[in-house]
Amino acid sequence: QVQLVESGGGLVQPGGPLRLACATSGFTFSSYVMSWYRQAPGKERELIATIHTAGAGRNYADSVKGRFTISRDNAENTVYLQMNSLSPEDTAVYYCYADHLWSQRHYWGQGTQVTVSS
């Protein structure tokens, strides 16, 4: 039974930090590239951060680069997203995504709402 469960979302004031976590089970986490996506109402889902299997390679969308940090703990099968200097434009549902790449296996989390507002 594959599970990806996001946590840490909620309401935060502009400029504040928030840390999201995605706890996974049911697949070989260490073999999967992990990513965070987000989707605001009326907009397409946007890839914002990716981390390679061993954590050596990381990529960020321009919209979050310098503010967000993706990390993973393969021993705990968990990927994190540390978000700093948040603005209302960061308001969206944030999704965790696992990708095995060559086997074309992939899994989505259910999403967690992040709302940045005063």
PyMOL commands that set and color helices and strands:
alter all, ss='L'
color gray80, all
select helices_A, chain A and resi 29-31+88-90+101-103
alter helices_A, ss='H'
color red, helices_A
select strands_A, chain A and resi 3-7+10-12+18-25+33-39+46-51+58-60+68-73+78-83+92-99+106-108+112-116
alter strands_A, ss='S'
color yellow, strands_A
deselect
rebuild
show_as cartoon
